[in-house]
Amino acid sequence: MAKKQIIVGGVPIGGGAPVTVQSMTNTKTGSVADTISQITRLREAGCDIVRVAVPDSTAARAVEAIKKQAGIPVVADIHFDYRLAVEAAEAGADKIRINPGNIGGEDGVRAVAEVCRKKGIPIRIGVNSGSIEKDILAKHGGVTPDALLESAMRHVRLLNKFDFDDICLSVKTSDVRLTIDACRLLSQATDYPLHLGITEAGTEYMGIIKSSAGIGALLSEGIGDTIRVSLTAPPEREVKAGLAILKALGLRASGADLISCPTCGRTKIELISIAEEVERRLEKLDRPITVAVMGCAVNGPGEAKRADFGIAGGDGEGVLFKKGLVVGKAPMDKLVDALIQLINES
């Protein structure tokens, strides 16, 4: 994790702080009611920080009202026009996301740095594969990890030139390996907090796979301080996936962790539907427990003995176990109910 720390609307990023999960609204930002409605759903899903697109002055002005009602920090996402970044900062954005290479030259960067320094607002420098400067692409022969690194550090030096150092960095591509390699280089070159993600990762299924591979690999190496899982899907699902990645790596201990065995020829119950039902019924549970759903006696309390609670299928009935010990039985049509009751009573 990064040594330097920034504060985004009261939420620390870097410097040993817990990894945060971000998402981005897909509403028209100028429509405050629609945007707040979506942010509320994101917040309830567990989102720590939300980003809104600011493509015009109407959206920039809306940031003030959105921030007052959001309940979580609000980041303004700016492209092409530094004046929108200034306007969003003046409206109270908690962080500004820019690519200094496309917002209007050094004078524009200076103006953004000055207002953000005055108001104590961090800036995220976001470099994507499509935004690398032409001279850097020519030097490196295309989009490479070194090209992404050089572009990011060029922008860092530009902000530093204007006496601004409250910075978060990201280098993102749609190529998992390329992104991993670029982030590794960036983490070695700087102490700034890093925002991780695989951009344009795709629809929900492949997007989650790519994001889990890329973000997970980096986090497992101690690289990364805040994440966004980019999906062509409702943004609430980005949050759910991000939290799941953190939970799988032991970086977020919120709610129940469900473990279940794969199906095989020994399975005598409708394991898939039972596991899915248990997962649904545990969604709102905020206790950090492990719950097992196992298909037969072979994979029952033995293999799942580390689970706090669990069930295993049998002929016409299943067993309930707690900490590896069988504590009861129930008919198959009542097994999930019995499990939830056991959890609630313990």
Order of alpha helices (4+ residues) and beta strands (2+ residues): beta-beta-beta-alpha-beta-alpha-beta-alpha-beta-alpha-beta-alpha-alpha-beta-alpha-beta-alpha-beta-alpha-beta-alpha-beta-beta-beta-beta-alpha
